[in-house]
Amino acid sequence: MHHARPSNHFWGKALIIGASLLLAACLLGLAGLGLAVQQRALELPRFAVRIGALSVMAPCPPPYDCDTRLNYYAVWRGRDLPNGDTHYDEVFFTYLPKRR
């Protein structure tokens, strides 16, 4: 009995199909994540990252006191000023639905 080796054409098709399935799974995962955030089943993260004189944070910068029951989510960019203060600009903002 003789077994034929799969051709390069077969492996090319298999690679394209596998990559397509992986892309579809990632897109479905992102859609599910978006739906979970929209329904407030998943809480968006609080974070603060500083790289040199630039900082990025959410949902609010340090001079403001954020309540954990916010009806919005915002991402802020901060930059150090020469006088030692920090100036914050809002980069992204979205309203969140009420908790159920």
PASEBA-1860 file (N, C-alpha, C; in nm, 3 decimals):
! residues 100
1> MHHARPSN> 0.084/-0.117/0.000/0.000/0.000/0.000/0.089/0.124/0.000 ~ 0.058/0.217/-0.083/0.139/0.338/-0.100/0.061/0.459/-0.053 ~ 0.120/0.536/0.037/0.055/0.659/0.087/0.114/0.779/0.015 ~ 0.026/0.857/-0.042/0.072/0.976/-0.114/0.090/1.091/-0.015 ~ 0.192/1.171/-0.035/0.216/1.288/0.050/0.121/1.400/0.007 ~ 0.066/1.473/0.104/-0.019/1.587/0.068/0.065/1.691/-0.006 ~ 0.004/1.751/-0.103/0.078/1.850/-0.183/0.083/1.984/-0.110 ~ 0.167/2.073/-0.159/0.177/2.207/-0.103/0.046/2.282/-0.119
9> HFWGKALI> -0.029/2.248/-0.222/-0.159/2.310/-0.247/-0.254/2.281/-0.130 ~ -0.251/2.157/-0.081/-0.334/2.117/0.033/-0.298/2.200/0.156 ~ -0.168/2.214/0.185/-0.125/2.288/0.304/-0.158/2.436/0.292 ~ -0.155/2.489/0.172/-0.193/2.628/0.151/-0.340/2.652/0.182 ~ -0.423/2.561/0.133/-0.567/2.571/0.162/-0.593/2.556/0.312 ~ -0.526/2.458/0.375/-0.544/2.435/0.518/-0.503/2.558/0.598 ~ -0.396/2.624/0.558/-0.349/2.744/0.627/-0.450/2.859/0.612 ~ -0.504/2.875/0.493/-0.604/2.981/0.470/-0.731/2.954/0.551
17> IGASLLLA> -0.777/2.830/0.553/-0.897/2.794/0.629/-0.872/2.813/0.779 ~ -0.758/2.770/0.826/-0.725/2.786/0.969/-0.717/2.933/1.009 ~ -0.653/3.015/0.926/-0.642/3.159/0.956/-0.779/3.225/0.952 ~ -0.863/3.183/0.859/-0.999/3.240/0.851/-1.080/3.203/0.974 ~ -1.071/3.080/1.019/-1.143/3.038/1.140/-1.091/3.112/1.263 ~ -0.962/3.132/1.272/-0.904/3.207/1.384/-0.951/3.351/1.384 ~ -0.955/3.414/1.268/-1.003/3.551/1.256/-1.151/3.560/1.294 ~ -1.231/3.465/1.248/-1.374/3.464/1.281/-1.394/3.446/1.432
25> ACLLGLAG> -1.316/3.359/1.494/-1.327/3.339/1.639/-1.288/3.465/1.715 ~ -1.185/3.534/1.670/-1.144/3.661/1.735/-1.253/3.767/1.721 ~ -1.311/3.778/1.603/-1.418/3.876/1.581/-1.541/3.845/1.665 ~ -1.578/3.718/1.676/-1.689/3.679/1.762/-1.659/3.709/1.908 ~ -1.536/3.686/1.950/-1.496/3.716/2.087/-1.504/3.865/2.116 ~ -1.459/3.947/2.022/-1.467/4.093/2.039/-1.612/4.140/2.043 ~ -1.696/4.081/1.959/-1.838/4.118/1.960/-1.901/4.079/2.094 ~ -1.868/3.963/2.145/-1.919/3.920/2.275/-1.871/4.010/2.388
33> LGLAVQQR> -1.745/4.051/2.380/-1.690/4.143/2.479/-1.761/4.278/2.473 ~ -1.785/4.327/2.352/-1.858/4.454/2.337/-1.999/4.445/2.392 ~ -2.066/4.334/2.368/-2.201/4.315/2.420/-2.200/4.306/2.572 ~ -2.102/4.238/2.629/-2.092/4.228/2.775/-2.067/4.364/2.839 ~ -1.985/4.447/2.775/-1.960/4.582/2.827/-2.086/4.667/2.813 ~ -2.155/4.655/2.701/-2.276/4.733/2.678/-2.385/4.698/2.779 ~ -2.397/4.572/2.814/-2.497/4.528/2.910/-2.449/4.542/3.055 ~ -2.327/4.591/3.071/-2.262/4.610/3.202/-2.247/4.479/3.277
41> ALELPRFA> -2.237/4.368/3.205/-2.206/4.240/3.267/-2.056/4.232/3.297 ~ -1.979/4.315/3.229/-1.835/4.320/3.246/-1.796/4.464/3.274 ~ -1.720/4.484/3.379/-1.677/4.618/3.418/-1.553/4.657/3.338 ~ -1.553/4.777/3.283/-1.435/4.826/3.212/-1.324/4.856/3.313 ~ -1.199/4.836/3.275/-1.091/4.848/3.373/-1.057/4.992/3.409 ~ -1.014/5.009/3.532/-0.952/5.134/3.576/-0.802/5.113/3.557 ~ -0.736/5.210/3.497/-0.592/5.195/3.478/-0.524/5.331/3.474 ~ -0.396/5.331/3.497/-0.312/5.449/3.485/-0.174/5.403/3.442
49> VRIGALSV> -0.129/5.452/3.327/0.001/5.415/3.272/0.079/5.544/3.249 ~ 0.202/5.547/3.296/0.287/5.665/3.279/0.414/5.625/3.206 ~ 0.444/5.698/3.098/0.567/5.677/3.022/0.631/5.815/3.006 ~ 0.735/5.840/3.081/0.800/5.971/3.078/0.706/6.080/3.124 ~ 0.687/6.182/3.041/0.601/6.295/3.076/0.456/6.273/3.032 ~ 0.428/6.159/2.969/0.293/6.131/2.918/0.227/6.024/3.005 ~ 0.101/6.045/3.038/0.026/5.945/3.112/-0.109/5.923/3.045 ~ -0.158/5.800/3.055/-0.289/5.764/3.001/-0.363/5.693/3.113
57> MAPCPPPY> -0.490/5.732/3.136/-0.566/5.674/3.245/-0.714/5.670/3.214 ~ -0.785/5.586/3.289/-0.930/5.576/3.276/-0.986/5.530/3.411 ~ -1.102/5.564/3.448/-1.201/5.647/3.381/-1.188/5.795/3.412 ~ -1.102/5.834/3.509/-1.086/5.977/3.534/-0.946/6.005/3.588 ~ -0.896/6.128/3.565/-0.762/6.163/3.613/-0.762/6.190/3.764 ~ -0.644/6.188/3.825/-0.631/6.202/3.970/-0.696/6.325/4.034 ~ -0.701/6.440/3.972/-0.762/6.551/4.047/-0.912/6.533/4.072 ~ -0.975/6.440/4.002/-1.118/6.419/4.017/-1.143/6.292/4.097
65> DCDTRLNY> -1.246/6.293/4.177/-1.282/6.175/4.254/-1.388/6.098/4.177 ~ -1.355/5.979/4.131/-1.449/5.899/4.052/-1.526/5.804/4.141 ~ -1.654/5.804/4.122/-1.742/5.709/4.188/-1.738/5.579/4.109 ~ -1.751/5.466/4.174/-1.747/5.338/4.103/-1.874/5.312/4.024 ~ -1.979/5.390/4.046/-2.105/5.371/3.975/-2.122/5.471/3.861 ~ -2.015/5.503/3.793/-2.020/5.600/3.684/-2.111/5.551/3.571 ~ -2.180/5.645/3.507/-2.263/5.608/3.392/-2.189/5.637/3.262 ~ -2.059/5.653/3.270/-1.978/5.676/3.151/-1.842/5.612/3.170
73> YAVWRGRD> -1.767/5.605/3.062/-1.629/5.559/3.066/-1.549/5.653/2.978 ~ -1.440/5.702/3.030/-1.356/5.796/2.956/-1.210/5.757/2.969 ~ -1.133/5.784/2.866/-0.989/5.764/2.867/-0.925/5.902/2.854 ~ -0.830/5.931/2.941/-0.766/6.062/2.948/-0.617/6.049/2.920 ~ -0.562/6.154/2.857/-0.418/6.164/2.833/-0.368/6.285/2.912 ~ -0.265/6.264/2.990/-0.209/6.373/3.068/-0.066/6.402/3.026 ~ -0.030/6.529/3.032/0.110/6.566/3.002/0.156/6.666/3.106 ~ 0.281/6.651/3.144/0.338/6.740/3.244/0.362/6.879/3.186
81> LPNGDTHY> 0.331/6.979/3.265/0.355/7.117/3.226/0.484/7.165/3.292 ~ 0.547/7.271/3.237/0.673/7.321/3.294/0.661/7.365/3.441 ~ 0.542/7.409/3.483/0.528/7.456/3.621/0.504/7.342/3.720 ~ 0.507/7.218/3.675/0.490/7.103/3.763/0.349/7.048/3.766 ~ 0.253/7.119/3.711/0.116/7.069/3.704/0.104/6.969/3.589 ~ -0.010/6.904/3.581/-0.039/6.811/3.471/-0.166/6.855/3.402 ~ -0.163/6.861/3.270/-0.281/6.896/3.191/-0.340/6.768/3.134 ~ -0.474/6.752/3.149/-0.541/6.631/3.102/-0.634/6.664/2.986
89> DEVFFTYL> -0.629/6.580/2.883/-0.719/6.589/2.768/-0.797/6.459/2.759 ~ -0.926/6.472/2.731/-1.010/6.354/2.713/-0.988/6.298/2.573 ~ -0.957/6.169/2.565/-0.928/6.105/2.437/-1.048/6.024/2.388 ~ -1.121/5.962/2.480/-1.234/5.877/2.444/-1.341/5.892/2.551 ~ -1.469/5.893/2.509/-1.580/5.903/2.603/-1.699/5.826/2.548 ~ -1.766/5.753/2.636/-1.890/5.686/2.598/-1.979/5.673/2.721 ~ -2.108/5.686/2.699/-2.204/5.663/2.806/-2.228/5.514/2.820 ~ -2.251/5.470/2.942/-2.282/5.331/2.969/-2.428/5.321/3.013
97> PKRR> -2.496/5.212/2.978/-2.636/5.199/3.022/-2.643/5.181/3.173 ~ -2.760/5.205/3.230/-2.779/5.188/3.374/-2.764/5.041/3.410 ~ -2.716/5.018/3.532/-2.706/4.880/3.580/-2.844/4.823/3.599 ~ -2.857/4.694/3.573/-2.988/4.629/3.588/-2.994/4.550/3.714
END
